[in-house]
Amino acid sequence: MPLRSVYAVPHPPLLIPEIGLGEERDIRDTAESMEIVGREIGQMAPDTIIMISPHAQHMSDRFVLSAVRNLYGDMRRFHSPSIALTKEVDIELSTKIYAQALKKVVPVLLCEEDDLFIDHGSLVPLYFVEKHHKEYKLVLISLSDRSEEEHFSLGRCIASAAASSGKNVVLIASGDLSHRLKIDGPYGFADEGPIFDRKITELMRSNKTDEIRNIDPDIAGPAGECGLRSLIIMSGAISGGGFSSRFMSYEGPFGVGYAVCGFYSQEDDPNDGKTRIGHQDAGTDSIQSDPYVALARKTLEEYIRSGRVIDIPTSLPDEMYGTKAGVFVSLKVQGQLRGCIGTISPVT
């Protein structure tokens, strides 16, 4: 079966409370989005998770694909050795990806060395998955110094292998965006930093991920990114079409950009009324019957999905055209307040 869903996620270790020690509250949007990702994957209960990480074992001339029986990793380098994980590798799926790569002349090493480990770029996202689903195998894939097109082609190989495996497979592309967003950040500021992050998030929002591999290297390089090639592999994996996107969050208060976005097969599309993973189904009828709520929902959904402000509908009640009033909108996820904004009196 095709990939169930695909996620672009960051990997700041301080998202884990034992490491963040309160600092995780400063990236609350990212933390809440990662909780949603974990819940969604838990509901899908994949047989295998394919993890692409910029911090996995790296070779310049080829991609490294895990084929050892088990992988272990912990967060001792972040003073939290108790945050640890051991997962069985899906060697069968790794071998299928390797075979597809050989056909497409994509250089891949099927690695059986015992020194492979689960790096922090993988551990942080899996920390949120493990809260909801533990019975899965892992395939860990590194980046390389090969071309953007070869990274994209590897993504296509991953999708083909997953489809032919007959397994329930989820792909996670781990990577932070620019590390140069603030003068007082750990890596300083570069003009290209915000430009790079804006381009990436715009492509995610508009579901134009095929264009990620065309981002100008004169922007990506000075931006100090670490996730671009992960995203290029991811974009190759979903390039066959049939995936909808849901952009969840972006922020960079520490000078590093963190974006979370989900891409869903038709079966798991959270925008589909039949399946709303991570969303509340209750009350849909009442929402549709209330023109005020329906208008607020349509306005938000259109802007989140396409960045476009909707045209004023022509089928609203007369009072909504001729009466001035305040507008206040609350947004909830899983029944919990996610955000609210508005006024109690007219402003125009």
N, C-alpha and C positions, 0 to 999 in steps of 0.2 A: 504494500500500500504506500501511497505517497507520504512525504513528511506531514505529520499532523499539524505541527506549528513550528515557528522559528522565532527566536527572540534575539534582539540586540540589547545587550546589557553592559553596564560598567562593572568595575570590580574593586572599589575602594575598600580596603580591609576594615576601616572604621565603621562600615555599615553593620558589622557584627558587634553587638553591645559590649561584649567582653573585651573588645579591642578599642572601640570608639570611646568607651567610658563617658558617655554623655554627648560627645561630639556628633554622634549620628543624628542627634536632634536637629543639627544645623543643615542636614540634607534629608529632611523629613519626606519631601516629595519623592526622592529616589528610593528611600527605604519603603515607603508605602507602595510604590510601583513594583519593587522587587517582591514584596509580600504578595501582590496580585499575581505576578509571574509564578511564584511558588505554588499558589493555590490552583492556578489554571493548569499547570503541569500535573499537579496532584490529581485533578479531576480527569485528566487524560490518561493517567497511569501508564506512561510509555514503558515498553520493554527495554528500550535503549535510549540513552541521551548521548548525542554527538556534541562534544565540546570543542570549540575552536578558541584557542587562547594565545595571545602574543607572548605569554610568559612560559609556555610549554617549551620543552627541549627544542632548541633551534639549530638548524643547519642552513648555511647560506645558499646552497645549491639545490636543495630539495626539501620537500615537506616531510615531517616525521609523523608517522601513524602508529598508534599504540597497538602492539600485538602480544604483549606480555600477559600472563594469566590474571594478575591482580595489580592494581595501582593503589599506592598509599600517598597521602599528603597531610601536612598539618601546618599550623600557623605559628610555629615556634619562632620564626624570624620576626614576628610581630608580638613576641612575648606571650603568646597564648598557645602553648603546645597541646593543651587539652582540646582545642578545636581541631579535630582530626577526622579523616575519612579514609576508608578502604573500600574499593569497589572492584567487582569482577569486570574484566574487559570483554566486550563482545567481539571476540576474535573472528567469528564468522562474518560479521558485518565489516570489520576492518579489512578483511581479505577481499570482500566484494568491492569495497571502495578502491583498494589497491589495484584490483583487476580492471576496474573502469578507468583508473588513471593510466594504466599501461596502454589501454586502447587509445586514449586521447593524447598519449605522449606527454603526460604531466609527470615530472620527476618526483617520486614518492619513495620513502624508505619505510618498509614494514618492519618496525623495530621490536625486537624481542629482548632487548637488554634490560637487566634488572634495575638499572639506575634511573629508569623512567619514574616520574612521580607526578602527583596531582599538584600543580602549582597554584599560587594564590589567585591567579586570574580565573581559574576553574573553581577553586574552593569557595570563593565568595558567592557566586551565583548558586552553586550546589548547596550551600548552607541553607538557602531559602527553599530550595526544592525538598531537601531532606525533612523539613517540617511536615510535609504533606505526602511524600512518596519516597520510599526507600528501596523498593523491589525493582531495581532497574540495573542494567549493565551500562558500562561507559565505553565510549570511543573518544580518545583524546587526539587532537590534531594540532600541529604547530603551524606557524607561519614560516615563510622563507624570504630570501632576498630575490626570488624570481619575479617576473613581470606581473603587472596588474592582470593581464589577460590570463596568465597561468593560474593566478589565484581564483579568478572567475571560473575558469574551466574546472578547477578542483571542486568548486561548489556544485557545478553541474554533475560531476562524477558522484558526489555525495548523494545528490537527489536521485540519480539513477539507481545507485546501489540500495538506497533505502526503499525505493519503490519495488525493486525486485526481491527484496528480502522477505516480504510478507509480514514484517514486524511493525509494531506501533512505535514510531521513532520521532523524537523531538530534537531539534538542533538549537544550540545556544552559541551565539557569537559574542565572545567577551572582549571588551575593549573600552578604555576611556577615550574621550575626545581630546581637545587641545589641553596641554599642560601649561599654557602661557596666557592665562586670562586676566591675571592680576599682578600689578607691580610688586605687591607684598606677598604673592604666592610663592610656593617652593621653587618654581622655575622661572619666575619673573613674568614680564608681559611682552607680547609681540602683537603688532597690529593684525597679523594673519590669524591669530588665535580665535578671536570672535568671528572673523570671516569664515574660517573653516567650520566652526561649530554651527554657524547659521546655515551654511550650505548643506551640511550633513543632515541637520534636523529638518530642513525644508524638504529634502529628498525623501526622508522617512515619512514625514507628514503626508506628502503627496503620493506616496507609494511609487516613486520613480527610482527605485534602488539600483536599476541597471546603470544609472548615470554616476553612481558613486565612484566607479573605477576611472572616470574621466576627470576627476578633480585635479586641478593644476598642482603638480608637485612643488611649484614655487610658493604655493599657499600651504600645502600639507606639511612640507618640511619645516619651515619656520614656526608653524603652529605647535610643533612638538607633540604630535598625536601618537597614540600607541594602538589605536583600534581600527585604523583605516583598512588594513589588509584582512582583518577578521570580517569586517563588513563587506568587503569585496567578495570573499568566499561565500558569505551568507547570501549576497545578492545573486551570485551564480546559482545557488541552491534553489532560489525561488523564481528564477528567470523564466521558467516554463509557464508562468502565469497561474491563475486560479487562487492566488493568495490575496486576501484583504489585509490592510494594515490598521493598527490602532496605536497612535503615538500616546505614550503615557506621561512622560515627564522629561524635563531637562532643567538642570541647574549647575552652577559652578561657583559656589561661595568660597571655596578654598583655592581657586585659581585653576582648577582642573574641571573639564566639562564632563558631566554624567548624563547620558541619555538612555531612556528605556523605551523600546518599541516592540510590539508584537505583530507577527505576520501569521495569518491563519488560513488553513485550508477551508474549503466551503463547509465541511463537516463541523468545524469548530469556530466558525466565524462569529465573534461576539456581537457583531452588528446585525446578524441574522435573527429574526424573531423566533426561529425554531430552536436556536442554540445560543445561549448568552453566557458563555463561560466567564466567571468573574463579575457578572452583573446580576442585578435583581430582576426577576421576571414578574414578581408580585406587583399588582397594581397597574399593569400595562393597560387594561381596559379603561381604568379611570384616568390615566394619563392622556390617552387618545381622546377621551370624551371632554376633557377640559381644554379649551382653546388657548388659555394663557400658558398652561404647562406645556401643551403641544408645541406652541410657538417657541418657548424658551428652549425646549429640547431640540427642535429642528435647527434653531440658530446655533446652538453650541455644537451639535454633531457636525453640521456642515463646516463650521469654522475649524474644528479640530481635525476633520478628515482632509479638507482641501485648502484651508486658509482663506476661504471665500466668505464674505458677508452676504447672506441671502437677500434676494429681492423681497419687498414687502408682499406677502400673500394677498390675493384678492378675495379670499373666501372667509375672512374673519368676521366676527360679529361687528355691527356698526359701532358699538360703544368703544371698540378697540381702535377705531380710526379717529373718533371725535372727542374722546375724553383723555385729558392729561392726568397722569398718576405716576407715583413712584414704581420702580421695578426692583424686585429683590429675588434672586435665584439661588437656591441651595442645590448642591450636587452631592449625591451619596454613592458610595461603593460598598457593596455587601451590607447595606443597611446602615453604614457608618458615615457620618458627615465628612465629606472630602474637601469641601470648599464652599464658600458663599460670598456673594458680593451684590451690591445694589444700593438703592436709595429709598427713603420713605416718602419723598415728595418729588414732584416733577423737576427735571433739570433742563428741559428744552421747551 
